[in-house]
């Protein structure tokens, strides 16, 4: 396993991924009944943006750094701030003394958004990272950390005793068949937990690869499913497979009410995180897109 997320923590893809994850969890909290979260590829939980790895790339500066600067200057609209509040509050909670150094990965972000009766199950296959994850989470009866393959965990822990909740599938994409593995995991997982929300995050380097993935999912027996893609540059100007031009989510059974806040959130993220200059020409430049793959 060569991928080390410490080099990329807090970048535009993390902001997109974690802002929507936080919104999903907040929507679950509108009801009193407990919810369950399974994170199949948890990582180390927390990242030091002043560390060597983050310093080598500086990717966070064009991600959470930009967003925090805009918030400090009062440049974020009230609607966008409201959509980002669960996420930004969780980031701020990592830095109680002020300043901006620590960034929460999905485990620590989810942990901060749990209520007393909610549960979080974290899987990490890298042995060293699993130990670091334990340290990041601390003693918390609501959270379970296991050194295990996240795809295997889908078969072992689903369905949970809670009827509500979500599965986050966010692999490192080190394997050439990762999209196929995600497809198989979703097909099996939704059979085990038909009422669960499944969130599948993916990087975008080749639009054809993403279109093929979406087409395969459309053939599965799924409930309501949407695909949300976020491009920080014009994909027409990038050679396929050359670099990360965007990222996306497939959301199966999205929480009720989530889609109403997606448009202002994505418009705001695009305005603050795009890495090109708006051309003013339709169909040119950075953009975001919401597609329905399965209707409810």
N, C-alpha and C positions, 0 to 999 in steps of 0.2 A: 504494500500500500504506500504509494509515493505522494499522493495528494496531501497537502498540509494547508488547512483552511486559514491558519494564522496569517498567511501571506495575503489573504483576500478578505479578511474579516472587516465588516463595516462598509464594504463597497456597495455600488448601486444595486447589485443583485441581492445582497443581504437586506438592504433597506426595503426593496420590493417584497422579498420573501417574508421578512419579519413583520412588516407593517400589516400585511394581509393576514398572517398567522395571528397577530394580536387582535385584529378585528374579529376574526372567527371566534376566538375564545371569549371576547367580550359579548358577542351575540349569544353564545351559550349561557352566559351569566344572566341573561334577561329572565330566565326561569330558575326557580329554586332547586329543582332536581339536579343532583350531581352529574358531572360529566367526566369522561375518561379520555386521555390523550396518549397515543402511542407514537413515539419518535423513533423511526427505524434506523436512522444513521445519525446519532446524536452529536458526535464530535466531543470536544473537551468542555463545552458548556460556557466558557468565558474566555475572552481574548484581550490581550494587552496591546493596545494600539501604539504604545510607546516602545514596544519590544523590537527586537532585531528584525523579525520576519515582516511585521507590518511596515517597519521603517524602510525596508528594501523596496517595497512596491509603492507605498503611499496610496494604495487604492481607496482607502477609507476617506481620504480627503475629498474625492469626487463622489462620495456616497453620504454617509452619516455626517461627515464634516460640512458638506454643502448645506445639508438640511438644518443642522444646528446653527450655522451662521445665518441662514435665512430666518429661522425662528428668533434668534437673538436680535435681529434687526427689525423684527415686526413685519417681515415681508411675506409671511404665510397668511393666506386668507382664513377667516374664522371657520369656514366650512372645512378647509383642509386641516387646520389645526385640530378640529374636533375629531376628524377621522384618524389622525395620527396620534391622538392623545394617549391611548393605551400603550403604544409602542414607544413614544418619546418619554413617557413617565417611567417605563421600565428601564430605558437607557440611563435616564437621570438617576434612578435609584441605585445603579451600579457605581455611581460617583457621588456619594453623599457629602463629601468634603468640597464639592465644587470641581471645576475643571472638567476635563474630558479625556479619560485615559482607558477605562475598561469598557468593553463592548459585550453585551450578552448574546450568546448564540441561542438557538431555539430552545435548548433545555432550560437555561436560566430565565429566558423570557417567559416560557410557559409556566415555570415554577412561580414566578412573581404574580402571574395572573390567576393562579389557582385559588379557590376558596377552601375552607377547612375540610369539606366533604368531597372535593374533587380529587382525581388521581392522575398521576403521570408515570408512564413506563418508558424508560430510556434504554436503547440498545446501542452498544458500541463494540465493534469487532476488534479494533486495534487495542491490544492489551495495555499499552502505556497510556493511551488516550482515555481508556476506561478508568484507570486509576486517577487521572487528572480530573475526569468528570466527577468522580466520587467526591473529590476535594471541593470542587466548585459547588456541588449541590449541598453538601453538609448533611447533617442529620435532619431528616424530614420524613415523617411517616407517610406523607402523601405521595412520595416519589420513590420509585424502584429503579435501580440501575443494574443492568446485567451485561456481562461480556458475552455477547451472542450475535449471530447473524440476524439482521433486522428483518429480512425476508422470511426467515424461518420463524421468527417471533410472531408474524402475522397468523401463522397456523396454530401457534401455541397459546396465544392469549386472546384471540378473537373467537366468539364475541365476549366482551367484558360484561360484568354484572350490571353496569350502568347501560342504559339504552341509548344514551346521548354521548356525543363526543366526536373525536376525529383521529385520523391516522395521518401523520406527516411522513412522506416518503421523499427523502432528499439525499440520494446517494452521491458519492464523489465522482461518478462517471469516469472511473479508471478502466472499466471493461468495455469493449466494443459493442457488446450486446446489452448494455444497460437499459436501453429503451424497451427491449424485449422483456427483460427481467421485470421492469416496472409494470408492463402490460400484464404479465402473468400474475404478478403479485396483486394487482388490482382485481383481476378477474376472480381470483380465489378469495381475496379479502371481502369483496362485496357480497359473495355468497354466504360468508360466515357472519357478516354484520351488515345487513341490508339497510339499516337505519343510520349507519355511521357516515360521517363526512370524511372523504379521502382527498388529501391534498398532495398532488404529485408535482414537485418542483423540477425544472430542467433548465440547463443552459442552452442558449441558441447560438450556434456557430454556422449552421447550414439550414436554411429555410425548408429545403426539400425534406430533410431528415425529420423536421418537426411536423410538416404536413403529412408525412407517412405515418408518424406516430399517432396523430389525431385521427387519421383515416382508420387505422387499426382499432382504436378505441370505439369508433362509431359502430363497429361490427359486434361489439360485446353487448351483453344483456345488462345494461346499466340504467339506473334511475337518472334523474336530472344531472346533466354534466355540462360544464362550460370550460372553455380554454381561454386563458388570459395571457397575452403575450406583450412584452414590453421591450421595445427596441430603442437603444440610446443613440444609434446612428442609422443612417439610411442603409438598409441591407443590400441595395443594388450596387453600392460602391465598395462592398467588401467581398473578397473571394471566399467561397464556401470553405469552412474548416480553418480559416486563417486566425481568427481571434473571436473573443466573446463580444457579440454585437447586441446581445439582449438575453432575456431569460423569460420563463413563463411558468404558469401553474395550470394544471388540470384540476378542477374542483368538482368532485362528485358529491351530490347531496349538500350543496353549500348551505350554511345556516340561514334560516329564514330572516329576511331583511337585509342580508349582506349586499345583494346586488344593487340596492338603492344607494349605497354609499361608494360603490366602486368607481363610478364616473368621476366625481370630484376628487377622489383620492388619486386616481391615475392621471388625471389632467394636471394635478399639482405636482406629482412625482416627475412627470415628463418635463414640466416647465423648469424644475429645479435640478434634475439629474441628467438631462440630455447632454451628450458630448459632441454636439455639432451646433452650428449656427442655423436658426430657422431660416429657410429659404423663401417662405411665403408662397411656394408653389405646391399645389395639392399633389400628394403622392410622393413628395420628395422629403427626405430627412427623417428624423426620429419620430416614432409614433407608438401608440398602444392599440390593442385590438381585443375585443371580446367576441368569442364565437360560441354558439350553442352547438354542442356535439350530440346531446340527447335532450329531448324535451321532457318535462315532468309528466 
